[in-house]
Every structure is written in structure tokens, then in C-alpha cells.
Amino acid sequence: MTLRTFLDASSGHLSPATWAWLDDQLSDAVLRDPANDAAAQIAGGKTRYGWLVYAPEGVAEGLPDDLAGVLLKARRQGAEYVLFDCDAPPATDLAIRHPDFFDEPSAA
């Protein structure tokens, strides 16, 4: 048996368009389509609060830039997978891309 590692990442680092892209790419029909290279690269699945995504050694073309950036960061840190979770704390060295995760201005 092999132990695999994952990076726990805030789904706020992904844009709304990337959320929709992941939902589409990780649907059963798309994952089973042998012609879909993007789905094959990130084979994973949806969770109730985000996605579990494989972080390929070299991120190929066709992935959204925000997703590719997090996957590359995961690999640099030795992780093979990324768990995008809405409850994970945002990383300070990655941009927040989803408006639901922007800090609320404090009332003065």
C-alpha cells in the first residue's frame, strides 16, 4: 500500500468560473470520456464542500490558471492531491479569486 499526501486549500483561491469548470470536468460523464484530456489530468471528485483533485507533475494546457497555480504549489510542497475546501484557511501567498471569500470591510 502507498500513502499519498494532499494539500488542504481554500476553494476561495479559485474563481467562480473555475468552480463551474471543476463541476463540469469532474462529472461522471466527462470523467468517463476518453477524449477529455483535462478531466484525465485532474481525475478526482466533488465533495460536499469542494473538490479533491490530482496534482499532476507538470500541469498541462487547458486548465484554468488559478487551478494550475494551486496544483503547482501542491507539487512543490510534495503533495499529490489538493483538497479544495470552503472551510480551509486561505494561503497568504495565493490570491483570493472567489468574491464570497473576500474580507468584509469592517464597520467604522
Protein Blocks (a to p, Z undefined) as FASTA:
>chain_A
ZZdddddddfklpcfklmmmmmmmmgmklmmmmklmklmmmgccddfklccddddfbace
hiafklmmmmmmmmmnopabdcddfkbccdfkbccfbfklpccdddZZ
